[in-house]
């Protein structure tokens, strides 16, 4: 079975182990009193479940209680065979807000050189920021999106890192002109050493903090031995978006919220420090809508 980890490979090990510590419970309570953010969902979660019923799927998500949507790719392209304006209307008609959209940073290749399974071969032909950054920014603007996110980019060598940083910088500038905020979504591999340097640190230090924000994926950060709160302290205000994702004790299996090892409460306690504006539940190609419903219920209890 192929999943997002196969598409957008992460690596690293060990789970985040910090629990809600004394003294922060009050801060968390204050965060909640100020009004918790609406719960969003990243649509990669439903890649296997949506089929051709895009409108019906959005209605199901609204009925569960989701308020915010972050879209990704599908066999019909980035916008499910629709124009961005049409998709925006469909989401809003379902009673939700379209907050963010994921695009690829470069033509996708499997990390181990394998060919993509036939049902996912479309991913390799999607427009990408390296070759089509202005087109992708223009489409996001057409949809009235506040955020455009690079889902994945090559970071396995210093040359790849440099190339990706160049992509982020030019896309960030084009996004600024379109009144969109650009961000980059991490996996675990950004924290692997490449010739003694971490791609994550190079990205953060060599891009403009206003043009290139981050969408922190909590599960991949956990897998890479990274405490999200420490990242917030190191780069305050640079994380307007989060992927609220859980991972099993094997640090490979993405699972329902609350069924894995990610400790979410300390992260939410530090939402203000991070600069968080929106967060999206994600479970890479969830097996059923029951999984989605379980995650929504468990996440509602956390926040």
C-alpha positions in Angstrom: 0.0 0.0 0.0 1.3 3.4 -0.9 0.8 6.3 1.5 1.9 9.9 1.9 5.1 8.7 3.5 5.9 6.8 0.3 5.0 9.9 -1.8 6.7 12.4 0.4 9.2 10.4 2.4 10.0 11.2 5.9 12.6 9.6 8.2 14.0 9.8 11.8 12.8 8.1 15.0 11.5 8.3 18.5 8.3 9.9 19.7 7.8 13.2 21.3 7.5 12.5 25.0 6.5 15.8 26.7 3.2 15.9 28.5 1.3 18.9 29.6 3.6 20.3 32.3 2.5 22.2 35.4 2.1 25.9 34.9 1.0 25.6 31.3 -2.5 24.3 31.9 -3.6 27.8 32.8 -2.1 29.2 29.5 -3.9 26.4 27.6 -7.1 27.3 29.4 -6.7 30.9 28.4 -6.2 29.8 24.8 -9.4 28.0 24.9 -11.3 30.9 26.5 -10.1 33.0 23.7 -11.9 30.7 21.3 -10.3 27.6 19.9 -9.7 27.6 16.1 -12.1 25.7 13.9 -11.0 22.2 13.1 -9.8 21.8 9.6 -9.0 18.7 7.4 -6.3 18.2 4.8 -8.0 16.5 1.9 -5.2 14.0 1.2 -6.9 12.2 4.1 -9.7 11.3 1.7 -7.8 10.5 -1.5 -9.1 7.0 -1.5 -12.6 7.8 -0.3 -13.8 10.7 -2.3 -14.1 9.1 -5.7 -16.1 11.3 -8.1 -18.5 12.6 -5.4 -16.6 15.8 -4.5 -19.7 17.7 -3.5 -21.1 14.9 -1.4 -17.7 14.4 0.3 -17.6 18.0 1.4 -21.1 17.7 2.8 -20.1 14.7 4.8 -17.2 16.6 6.3 -19.4 19.5 7.2 -21.9 17.2 8.8 -19.0 15.7 10.9 -18.2 19.2 12.1 -15.2 20.3 10.1 -15.0 24.0 9.3 -11.8 24.6 7.4 -10.5 22.8 4.3 -7.0 22.4 2.9 -6.9 20.8 -0.5 -4.3 18.6 -2.2 -4.0 16.6 -5.4 -6.4 14.1 -6.9 -6.5 12.0 -10.1 -8.4 14.9 -11.7 -5.7 17.4 -10.8 -5.3 19.9 -8.0 -8.9 21.1 -8.0 -10.8 17.8 -8.5 -11.6 18.6 -12.1 -13.0 22.0 -11.2 -11.9 25.6 -11.6 -10.6 27.2 -8.4 -13.6 29.6 -8.2 -16.0 26.6 -8.6 -14.3 24.7 -5.9 -14.3 27.7 -3.6 -18.1 28.0 -4.1 -18.7 24.3 -3.5 -16.7 24.4 -0.2 -18.5 27.5 1.0 -21.9 26.2 0.0 -21.2 23.2 2.3 -20.7 25.7 5.2 -16.9 25.6 5.3 -13.9 27.8 4.5 -11.2 27.0 2.0 -8.0 28.1 3.8 -5.1 26.5 2.0 -3.9 24.4 -0.9 -1.0 22.0 -1.4 1.1 21.8 -4.5 4.3 19.8 -5.4 7.7 21.6 -5.3 9.2 19.6 -8.1 8.3 16.6 -10.4 7.7 13.8 -8.0 9.9 10.7 -7.9 9.6 7.7 -5.5 12.5 7.9 -2.9 13.8 4.5 -3.8 13.5 4.8 -7.5 10.4 2.6 -7.9 7.7 3.5 -10.4 4.6 4.9 -8.9 1.7 2.4 -8.8 -0.6 2.9 -11.9 -3.4 4.5 -9.8 -1.0 7.2 -8.6 1.0 7.8 -11.7 -0.9 11.1 -12.2 1.2 12.6 -9.4 4.3 12.7 -11.5 2.6 14.9 -14.1 1.1 17.5 -11.8 2.3 21.1 -12.3 5.0 21.9 -9.8 6.6 25.0 -8.3 9.9 24.4 -10.0 8.4 24.6 -13.5 5.0 26.3 -13.0 5.2 28.5 -9.9 3.4 31.5 -11.4 0.6 29.3 -12.8 0.1 27.7 -9.4 0.1 31.1 -7.6 -2.4 32.5 -10.1 -4.7 29.5 -9.6 -4.6 30.0 -5.9 -5.4 33.6 -6.3 -8.3 32.8 -8.5 -9.7 30.6 -5.7 -9.2 33.4 -3.2 -6.9 31.3 -1.1 -5.0 32.9 1.8 -2.3 30.2 1.8 -0.4 28.2 -0.8 1.8 25.3 0.6 4.6 23.3 -1.0 3.7 19.7 0.0 7.2 18.3 -0.7 10.5 19.3 -2.3 13.8 17.5 -2.8 16.2 17.9 0.1 18.5 14.9 -0.1 21.6 16.7 -1.2 23.0 20.2 -0.7 22.3 21.0 -4.4 18.7 19.8 -4.0 18.3 21.9 -0.8 19.7 25.0 -2.6 17.3 24.4 -5.5 14.4 24.0 -3.2 15.3 27.2 -1.3 15.4 29.0 -4.6 11.9 27.6 -5.5 10.6 28.7 -2.1 12.0 32.2 -2.4 10.6 32.9 -5.9 7.2 31.4 -5.0 7.1 33.4 -1.8 7.7 36.6 -3.7 5.1 35.7 -6.4 2.6 34.8 -3.6 3.2 38.1 -1.8 2.4 40.0 -4.9 -0.9 38.0 -5.2 -1.6 38.7 -1.5 -1.2 35.0 -0.6 1.1 33.6 2.1 3.4 30.8 1.0 4.5 28.1 3.3 6.4 24.8 3.3 5.2 21.5 4.7 7.8 19.3 6.4 8.3 15.6 6.6 10.9 13.9 8.8 13.7 14.0 6.2 14.2 17.7 6.6 15.8 16.9 9.9 18.3 14.4 8.6 21.9 15.5 8.3 23.1 16.3 4.8 26.8 16.8 4.8 26.6 17.8 8.4 23.7 20.2 8.0 20.0 19.9 8.5 17.9 20.9 5.5 15.3 22.4 7.9 17.8 24.9 9.4 19.1 25.8 6.0 15.5 26.5 4.7 14.7 28.6 7.8 17.9 30.6 7.7 18.1 31.1 4.0 14.6 32.2 3.2 12.8 35.4 4.2 10.7 34.7 7.3 7.9 36.9 5.9 7.8 35.2 2.5 8.3 31.6 3.5 6.3 30.4 6.5 6.1 26.8 7.7 3.3 24.3 8.0 4.5 22.0 10.8 3.5 18.4 10.5 3.3 17.1 14.1 3.6 13.4 13.3 6.7 13.8 11.0 8.3 16.1 13.6 7.7 13.5 16.2 9.2 10.8 14.1 12.3 13.0 13.6 12.8 13.5 17.4 11.7 17.1 17.2 9.7 18.7 20.0 7.4 21.1 18.2 7.5 23.6 21.1 11.3 23.8 20.8 10.8 24.6 17.1 8.3 27.3 18.0 10.8 28.8 20.5 13.6 28.8 17.9 11.4 30.3 15.1 8.5 32.1 16.9 5.6 33.2 14.7 6.7 31.2 11.7 4.2 28.4 11.9 0.8 29.8 10.8 -0.4 26.3 9.7 -0.2 22.9 11.4 -0.9 19.3 10.3 -2.5 17.7 13.4 -1.5 14.1 12.6 -0.9 11.1 14.9 1.6 8.3 14.4 1.8 4.8 16.0 4.4 3.6 18.4 6.3 2.0 15.4 6.8 5.6 14.2 5.7 4.5 10.7 1.9 4.0 10.9 -0.2 7.1 10.6 -3.3 6.6 12.7 -6.4 8.3 14.1 -5.9 11.2 16.4 -5.5 9.9 19.9 -4.5 6.4 18.9 -0.8 7.2 18.5 2.1 8.7 20.4 2.0 12.4 19.5 1.3 14.6 22.5 -1.0 17.4 21.2 -1.8 19.4 24.3 1.7 21.0 24.8 1.6 22.0 21.2 -1.8 23.7 21.4 -0.6 25.4 24.6 2.0 27.2 22.5 -0.3 28.1 19.6 0.3 31.8 20.1 4.1 31.4 20.2 4.0 29.5 16.9 1.8 32.0 15.2 -0.8 29.4 14.4 -3.8 30.6 12.4 -5.2 27.3 11.1 -4.7 23.6 11.7 -5.8 20.6 9.7 -6.3 17.1 10.8 -4.6 14.7 8.4 -4.5 10.9 8.2 -2.7 9.8 5.1 -5.4 8.2 2.9 -7.6 7.2 5.8 -9.2 3.8 5.4 -12.7 4.9 6.2 -15.0 7.8 7.1 -15.2 6.1 10.5 -11.5 6.9 11.0 -12.2 10.5 10.1 -15.1 10.7 12.5 -13.0 9.2 15.3 -10.2 11.7 14.8 -12.6 14.6 14.8 -14.2 13.4 18.1 -10.8 12.9 19.7 -9.4 16.2 18.5 -12.5 18.0 19.8 -11.7 16.7 23.2 -8.1 17.8 23.0 -8.8 21.4 22.1 
